[in-house]
C-alpha cells in the first residue's frame, strides 16, 4: 500500500533532534512491500498539523503519525487530532490503569493526560505502556505512534504491519539487499553499475554514502514472487562479482560483526594497539555481542611511555623514526599480539589533527600494521577529512585489512587511501 | 523569515539514510532568526517533487531544496525543476570548467551533467565545486543545495544566510541555549520546569532525549534585542539553578570536551581501564582535539590476563570477587593511574550483555571506580537497556563522575542508576 508519514515535534524542526524515527518506519514499511511516498515534518503547531493531516488523508492509503503522544506539556497530538477530525477526547480507563501501575512501580509521575484519546481510537497494544493507537477516518487507517524509536519500532512490527498486511490486496513482492562497500568512492561505485540499472524497470539500485562506507542497495519488486526472486538473485550475483573484495558487510552484518564471525569460525583471536584512533577500533570490535570470544585486549597507547610499557615498542625505534612511523606501527601490532598471545594483532599510529602535522607527515598520515605469527606488515595511509573522519577511516581500514586477511590471506590493505607499502617497514 | 525545506531522494524515503541534512539546516536557520515551518521529504519522483515544490512556493517566504544535484543517474532535481518551473536547462561553462579541473586532478570521472542548470540559476559559490544555486521564482528565493551534510552547511552558512539577512526586514531576535543533562529522566526534567514555561509567551522550553543525555533547549525571541537578552538571561539562570550538578555540557560543549577543558585548566591528566565498555570511554575522550594534553593511555582489558598484566590487578582479587566486582574496578582504576603516572584513573568492569548475567549480577551490572592519589572509590550501577545502551551509559557515568570530581571534589557519582556504594569496595 502507498502511505505517508507525518512526524510531529518542534524539536524536529529546530534541528536539535534528527528524525531517525521516520527513516526507521520507512525502512520497515518498504521491506514489507509498502511504499512511502512522502515524509512530512511539522512543529507543535495545531494549524500546520491539521493542514498536513488533511492533505495526507486525501493522497494516501494509510498514514503513520509519530510524536506528540507523551506526557509533557508540549505533547499536543491528541488534542489537535480531536479538533481536526471532529472526534472529542475520551478517557480510556484501561490506559489510565496502566499509567497508575507504572507510577506505583516507581517510574515517576506521568499524569493522566496520556489516557485521553480521540473518540474511536483503538489502542494498539492493550498490555503495553506506550499509548499508540489506530483511528480509521474516511476509509484511511491512521496509526498514531510514539516518537521514541524503539517504542515506534515495536508498535510498527507487532501491530501496524500485521494490520496493513490484512488490508492489502495488491501487495508487491519486494526483495532488497544492502551491500556495504569500503575503499571505493561513490562515483566509482556508480560508474561500475550505471549500465546495469537501466536494463530492467523492476530493479532499482541506490547509492548511499554512509561514512566511511558506501552502501549499494539493490531492490527487485513485482507481483510474481518467483520472477522477483530470479531477477533479484541475478542482480545480487552481478553486484557481488563487480565489487567482490570491497564488500565489507551485507544487510545488517557490519564490518566488525563480519570480522568477529570470521575469527569465531576459525577459532582466531585478535588484540589491538591504537594511538590516533584512541580506542575507536577496540570500541567497534566490542560493540558486537560475544566479542569476548575473539577479542582479548586493546591498548590505547597515546603517550610514548605507554607504547614502551605495554607494547614493548623499543625506545630506539621511537627515537629514530618517530611515534608516527611504520616501524612503530609494526612494533605496536606485534607487541600487543605477543602480550595477548593472540593469532592477530593490529596497530595504528597517526596524526588525526587538527594540529600536529608536518610537511612530510601531514594531518591524515596514518600507519597501520597487521601482525600474525608468520609476518608483520605495515602500510602508510593518507586519509582526508576532519579529526573524526580520519579516526573513523583509520579504524575502518584496520578492521578491513584484517577482514581481507581472514578472507583471502592478504597482507596488503586494498583501497584508495593506501599510499603504498610503508617506507622503513 | 518563514521558510520550508524540501529534501529529495529515494534513499531518504527508503529509510537507509537518515535525513540529518534537513535537521542541520533547520538548526542553522533558527539560530539566525528564521523559522522553519515544514520539512518535506520526497523520493526521486518528478510528479511528487513538482507538487511539493509548488505547494511550498504558495506558503513559504523562502525555500531550501536539498539533494539530487549530484553526478549519479538517480540525481534528477535539475531536470524536474526545469520542467516544474518552466525554465529549460542551460549549460554553465564556468561550472563545466571546474568539473574538468577536478577530473584532471584525479578526482575520478564526474561527467558534465552537473553543469546543466535551470535558466536563471545563480551559482552560489563560483569558486567551489559543489553545484548549489539560487533561483528566484514568483518572488520567493529557492536555494538548491547539495545533500551532503558538510557541503550543505558550507553553502548555508556562507551563501544562504547572508542573502536571507539582506532580504529580511522583520527579523526576530533569537537567543537559544542547549543544556545537556545526565542523570535525570525526561519526565523528571519536565516536572521541574513545567510551571516556568507557562509564564512567558516569548520563551519556549523544549525537552529532547539524546541518549544517554536529556537536552533542555531554552529559546527567547522577540523584536527588541535588549528585552530578549534579559528574558533569556533570567531563564538560563533559572535552569542553571534548577539542574546545577546535572548539567554536563552547554551548547556545543560535550561532556568529554568539558572534562578535557577542566583537566587542561588544572594541568591534570587521566588514564582509563575498561572492560565492558571496550574502548568507548577512551574513544570519547580522544574525540576531542588536543586530548593528548590530558589523556595518557587506555587499557581495554577484556581478558583477566590483560587485567593482571597491564593493570596489576591481583589474581587473588579476581579469584575471590570475580572480574565484575567493586574491588576489581578499584584495582583497575588505581592500576592504570599508577602505570600512567596520572592524577586521575577511571576503571569500568561490568556485564553489557546480552548474555553473561546471573541472579546476583544481572546484565547491566557495572562497577565504576574513580582513583586519585588521595582515594580510590567504587560504585555499583544497574543500567537498563541493550548492550549498546549499557556501554553508552557506563562510559557516560564514568566521565560524569570525573566531571563531578573536578567541579565539586566529589567521590560520589550522582545519578539514578547508581545502586549505592559498592559492597566489598
Boltz contact constraints between the chains, C-beta under 6 A:
constraints:
  - contact:
      token1: [A, 10]
      token2: [B, 206]
      max_distance: 6.0
  - contact:
      token1: [A, 11]
      token2: [B, 206]
      max_distance: 6.0
  - contact:
      token1: [A, 11]
      token2: [B, 208]
      max_distance: 6.0
  - contact:
      token1: [A, 13]
      token2: [B, 26]
      max_distance: 6.0
  - contact:
      token1: [A, 13]
      token2: [B, 36]
      max_distance: 6.0
  - contact:
      token1: [A, 14]
      token2: [B, 30]
      max_distance: 6.0
  - contact:
      token1: [A, 15]
      token2: [B, 23]
      max_distance: 6.0
  - contact:
      token1: [A, 15]
      token2: [B, 26]
      max_distance: 6.0
  - contact:
      token1: [A, 15]
      token2: [B, 27]
      max_distance: 6.0
  - contact:
      token1: [A, 16]
      token2: [B, 208]
      max_distance: 6.0
  - contact:
      token1: [A, 16]
      token2: [B, 217]
      max_distance: 6.0
  - contact:
      token1: [A, 17]
      token2: [B, 208]
      max_distance: 6.0
  - contact:
      token1: [A, 18]
      token2: [B, 20]
      max_distance: 6.0
  - contact:
      token1: [A, 18]
      token2: [B, 23]
      max_distance: 6.0
  - contact:
      token1: [A, 20]
      token2: [B, 18]
      max_distance: 6.0
  - contact:
      token1: [A, 23]
      token2: [B, 15]
      max_distance: 6.0
  - contact:
      token1: [A, 23]
      token2: [B, 18]
      max_distance: 6.0
  - contact:
      token1: [A, 26]
      token2: [B, 13]
      max_distance: 6.0
  - contact:
      token1: [A, 26]
      token2: [B, 15]
      max_distance: 6.0
  - contact:
      token1: [A, 27]
      token2: [B, 15]
      max_distance: 6.0
  - contact:
      token1: [A, 30]
      token2: [B, 14]
      max_distance: 6.0
  - contact:
      token1: [A, 36]
      token2: [B, 13]
      max_distance: 6.0
  - contact:
      token1: [A, 38]
      token2: [B, 42]
      max_distance: 6.0
  - contact:
      token1: [A, 39]
      token2: [B, 41]
      max_distance: 6.0
  - contact:
      token1: [A, 40]
      token2: [B, 40]
      max_distance: 6.0
  - contact:
      token1: [A, 41]
      token2: [B, 39]
      max_distance: 6.0
  - contact:
      token1: [A, 42]
      token2: [B, 38]
      max_distance: 6.0
  - contact:
      token1: [A, 72]
      token2: [B, 190]
      max_distance: 6.0
  - contact:
      token1: [A, 72]
      token2: [B, 207]
      max_distance: 6.0
  - contact:
      token1: [A, 73]
      token2: [B, 194]
      max_distance: 6.0
  - contact:
      token1: [A, 108]
      token2: [B, 187]
      max_distance: 6.0
  - contact:
      token1: [A, 185]
      token2: [B, 108]
      max_distance: 6.0
  - contact:
      token1: [A, 187]
      token2: [B, 108]
      max_distance: 6.0
  - contact:
      token1: [A, 188]
      token2: [B, 108]
      max_distance: 6.0
  - contact:
      token1: [A, 190]
      token2: [B, 72]
      max_distance: 6.0
  - contact:
      token1: [A, 194]
      token2: [B, 73]
      max_distance: 6.0
  - contact:
      token1: [A, 206]
      token2: [B, 10]
      max_distance: 6.0
  - contact:
      token1: [A, 206]
      token2: [B, 11]
      max_distance: 6.0
  - contact:
      token1: [A, 207]
      token2: [B, 72]
      max_distance: 6.0
  - contact:
      token1: [A, 208]
      token2: [B, 11]
      max_distance: 6.0
  - contact:
      token1: [A, 208]
      token2: [B, 16]
      max_distance: 6.0
  - contact:
      token1: [A, 208]
      token2: [B, 17]
      max_distance: 6.0
  - contact:
      token1: [A, 217]
      token2: [B, 16]
      max_distance: 6.0
  - contact:
      token1: [A, 278]
      token2: [B, 282]
      max_distance: 6.0
  - contact:
      token1: [A, 278]
      token2: [B, 283]
      max_distance: 6.0
  - contact:
      token1: [A, 278]
      token2: [B, 286]
      max_distance: 6.0
  - contact:
      token1: [A, 279]
      token2: [B, 279]
      max_distance: 6.0
  - contact:
      token1: [A, 279]
      token2: [B, 282]
      max_distance: 6.0
  - contact:
      token1: [A, 279]
      token2: [B, 283]
      max_distance: 6.0
  - contact:
      token1: [A, 279]
      token2: [B, 298]
      max_distance: 6.0
  - contact:
      token1: [A, 280]
      token2: [B, 283]
      max_distance: 6.0
  - contact:
      token1: [A, 282]
      token2: [B, 278]
      max_distance: 6.0
  - contact:
      token1: [A, 282]
      token2: [B, 279]
      max_distance: 6.0
  - contact:
      token1: [A, 282]
      token2: [B, 300]
      max_distance: 6.0
  - contact:
      token1: [A, 283]
      token2: [B, 278]
      max_distance: 6.0
  - contact:
      token1: [A, 283]
      token2: [B, 279]
      max_distance: 6.0
  - contact:
      token1: [A, 283]
      token2: [B, 280]
      max_distance: 6.0
  - contact:
      token1: [A, 283]
      token2: [B, 283]
      max_distance: 6.0
  - contact:
      token1: [A, 286]
      token2: [B, 278]
      max_distance: 6.0
  - contact:
      token1: [A, 289]
      token2: [B, 354]
      max_distance: 6.0
  - contact:
      token1: [A, 289]
      token2: [B, 387]
      max_distance: 6.0
  - contact:
      token1: [A, 292]
      token2: [B, 302]
      max_distance: 6.0
  - contact:
      token1: [A, 295]
      token2: [B, 302]
      max_distance: 6.0
  - contact:
      token1: [A, 296]
      token2: [B, 302]
      max_distance: 6.0
  - contact:
      token1: [A, 296]
      token2: [B, 303]
      max_distance: 6.0
  - contact:
      token1: [A, 297]
      token2: [B, 300]
      max_distance: 6.0
  - contact:
      token1: [A, 297]
      token2: [B, 301]
      max_distance: 6.0
  - contact:
      token1: [A, 297]
      token2: [B, 302]
      max_distance: 6.0
  - contact:
      token1: [A, 297]
      token2: [B, 306]
      max_distance: 6.0
  - contact:
      token1: [A, 298]
      token2: [B, 279]
      max_distance: 6.0
  - contact:
      token1: [A, 298]
      token2: [B, 300]
      max_distance: 6.0
  - contact:
      token1: [A, 300]
      token2: [B, 282]
      max_distance: 6.0
  - contact:
      token1: [A, 300]
      token2: [B, 297]
      max_distance: 6.0
  - contact:
      token1: [A, 300]
      token2: [B, 298]
      max_distance: 6.0
  - contact:
      token1: [A, 301]
      token2: [B, 297]
      max_distance: 6.0
  - contact:
      token1: [A, 302]
      token2: [B, 292]
      max_distance: 6.0
  - contact:
      token1: [A, 302]
      token2: [B, 295]
      max_distance: 6.0
  - contact:
      token1: [A, 302]
      token2: [B, 296]
      max_distance: 6.0
  - contact:
      token1: [A, 302]
      token2: [B, 297]
      max_distance: 6.0
  - contact:
      token1: [A, 303]
      token2: [B, 296]
      max_distance: 6.0
  - contact:
      token1: [A, 306]
      token2: [B, 297]
      max_distance: 6.0
  - contact:
      token1: [A, 310]
      token2: [B, 310]
      max_distance: 6.0
  - contact:
      token1: [A, 354]
      token2: [B, 289]
      max_distance: 6.0
  - contact:
      token1: [A, 387]
      token2: [B, 289]
      max_distance: 6.0
